[in-house]
Amino acid sequence: MSAVMDDGKILAPDIRPLGPRDMAALLAALGLAILPHALREPLWLTGFTLALYAWRIAGVRHRGLLPGTALLLGVAAIAVLGIWLEYRAIFGRTPGIVLLVAFSGLKLLESRNQRDAVAVVFLTWFLAMTNLLYSQSIPVALGMLAAVAASIAALVGFAAPRRAPAANLRTAWTLLWQAVPAALVLFLLFPRVQGPLWGLPQDAYSGMTGLGEAMEPGNISQLTLSDTIAFRADFEGEQPPRRLLYWRGPVLWDFDGRTWRVGSPAPAEIDTEPRGGRRVRYSVLLEPHNRNWMFVLETPAALPPRARYLDDGEIVALQPIRSRISYDMSSVLEADAVSEPNAYNLRRALRLPPGFNPRALELAESWRDAGGGDVAILQRAIAYFRRERLQYTTDPPLLGRDSVDEFLFETRQGFCEHFASAFVFLMRAAGLPARVVTGYQGGDLNPVDGKFTVRQSDAHAWSEVHLQGRGWLRVDPTALSVPGRVDDGLARSVAANAPLPLLLRPDLQWLRSLRYEWEALSNKWNLLVLGYDPERQREFMSWLGNSNADWVDLASTLLAVLGALVGALMLWTLSRFVRPDPVQSAWVLFCRKLGSRGLERAPHEGPEAYSERAARNFPSLEEAIRHIGLLYISLRYGPTARQEDVAELRRLVRELQFR
């Protein structure tokens, strides 16, 4: 960075002190970079960092307030100790980043001159990038772009201290726009690696919410207040009716009296041609949830890449899903039963813990004693749930030890997990193998882009009962008691005063319309930007004519395109220096016209003397010639050249005619 003038003296970057404007530019850039972190980190740490910033602001006017090395080391030790007490760690995504945020204040405190400030700018860029470890959404990307622009404006301000801040910001945006072609080429051609670009070890996924490996009364109902998107689906052809949209997830086998847990299913061969039903094809864009489950419609008839099928009907990925993935699927809705399960699974689907729910046991035994076989027992259970009309609520009361008894005979209020748990318990008590299936039911069609969106609030649990010769049959006890749950969705199935996510409330249609627009845009961002993986890169290279591109081909193409961009930029820069001067071009034309009439300009003759001589030789054009000479002198040697004056000169020369 070049030296600058200050009161007639040339000051180098390592000598020139930071002034109020320099500090304001640095703080603006740092503030934009750390704002998302401040919303996540502990309040005391945000206050600590802001106090360091305020300390440095005070030091702009009173340099004696700035700390020495010993005091800075003491403050740094306090920051490290506080973060260790908060997180019991220093290394890792969150503690490491919040430590860097605190150290940004310390770096600012020790910055005295322009050269130190450049290091703060580099730190700002790094802090901006760390936000992408938490979210790669459009608002975060735009916010970090603003932080980079503000920091570049600060760099421009260091080199041009007397220039207006608005002009520096315009220069920063110009520099960023000039970098867009190179950034686009790097995005498209830089060799991609498998897996998420912005990924870290396990602690990067600890905050993800969704379905788990266990279910107890109340935990699925907690998801109803979450508007978070679980996945999006895109159907080929006509979309199936909502009542058939059961997105299958983890299957729960083991019950300890209160909690249902997943079993230990074994890999199995998937039946790609299930009998009966209607085949639908669709693609799923699944959000990361740190589990292996890949949600599909019942009954799956295809297996996505890098996935396997389990003998309880689940499809799972080979690795936990820690980045957004897309897969194509085919399912057969309302298919006939699949092959019979093994004897071990049937015995497991009959287990009940002893000593729990005596009233439910008595009810199930009465169904068995009434005779008629397994089909009749199932019909009695279905009739019971239809007749009793148990209340569906997103805010179920707490249950005690005998949770099934309390739900069926006392509170009579529950969410889908209460219904599914009670039904499976009754079936097992009556001697019918049964299990709980969790996943999602229904979803929401986005009218803007036609994509089907399934949210955490669509989480659902239902039952499967095994009948000899017919296999596993889905029974949704929630739909038996509250048919509107599967036909109309959650919001229309609960009481008017029930707690719901803000955007599920029926009186906020205008807000939902805005959300549809935003989610359609976000889906494009996810597919085109965040979803640009090695496979998409290979497709792009195939479109360019290289269907078998490896990293050598990609690197060669990248260097060639970047070289072409650099060459084009150099030619454009040179063209600005060799571009003809319109003022000089008009004067040359003026001299050529006079020369054609026998009045050549002498090499030593200036514009004033030449125009005076021409005016004397052509009296009829004296006024026009003198005006052209004076206007040329003003434009060529004056402080400014207005565009309208340039246009006037060119017009006068063009209209100059000799009789």
Sequence and secondary structure as in RCSB ss.txt:
>XXXX:A:sequence
MSAVMDDGKILAPDIRPLGPRDMAALLAALGLAILPHALREPLWLTGFTLALYAWRIAGVRHRGLLPGTALLLGV
AAIAVLGIWLEYRAIFGRTPGIVLLVAFSGLKLLESRNQRDAVAVVFLTWFLAMTNLLYSQSIPVALGMLAAVAA
SIAALVGFAAPRRAPAANLRTAWTLLWQAVPAALVLFLLFPRVQGPLWGLPQDAYSGMTGLGEAMEPGNISQLTL
SDTIAFRADFEGEQPPRRLLYWRGPVLWDFDGRTWRVGSPAPAEIDTEPRGGRRVRYSVLLEPHNRNWMFVLETP
AALPPRARYLDDGEIVALQPIRSRISYDMSSVLEADAVSEPNAYNLRRALRLPPGFNPRALELAESWRDAGGGDV
AILQRAIAYFRRERLQYTTDPPLLGRDSVDEFLFETRQGFCEHFASAFVFLMRAAGLPARVVTGYQGGDLNPVDG
KFTVRQSDAHAWSEVHLQGRGWLRVDPTALSVPGRVDDGLARSVAANAPLPLLLRPDLQWLRSLRYEWEALSNKW
NLLVLGYDPERQREFMSWLGNSNADWVDLASTLLAVLGALVGALMLWTLSRFVRPDPVQSAWVLFCRKLGSRGLE
RAPHEGPEAYSERAARNFPSLEEAIRHIGLLYISLRYGPTARQEDVAELRRLVRELQFR
>XXXX:A:secstr
   EEETTEEE TTTSB  HHHHHHHHHHHHHHHHHHHHHS HHHHHHHHHHHHHHHHHHH GGGS  HHHHHHH
HHHHHHHHHHHHS SSSHHHHHHHHHHHHHHHHHH  BHHHHHHHHHHHHHHHHHGGGT   HHHHHHHHHHHHH
HHHHHHHHH TTS HHHHHHHHHHHHHHHHHHHHHHHHHS   SS TT  SGGGGTT  S  SEE TTTTGGGGG
   EEEEEEESSS   GGG EEEEEEEEEE SS EEE    B    SS SSSEEEEEEEEE   SS B  EESSB
    TTEEEBTTS EEESS   S EEEEEEEEET        HHHHHHTT   TTS HHHHHHHHHHHHT SHHH
HHHHHHHHHHHHH  EE SS     SSHHHHIIIII EE HHHHHHHHHHHHHHTT  EEEEEEEE  EE TTT 
 EEEEGGGEEEEEEEEETTTEEEEE HHHHH THHHHH STTTS TTS   GGG TT HHHHHHHHHHHHHHHHH
IIIIIT  HHHHHHHHHHTT TT  HHHHHHHHHHHHHHHHHHHHHHHHHHHHS  HHHHHHHHHHHHHHHTT  
  TT  HHHHHHHHHHH GGGHHHHHHHHHHHHHHHHSS   HHHHHHHHHHHHH    
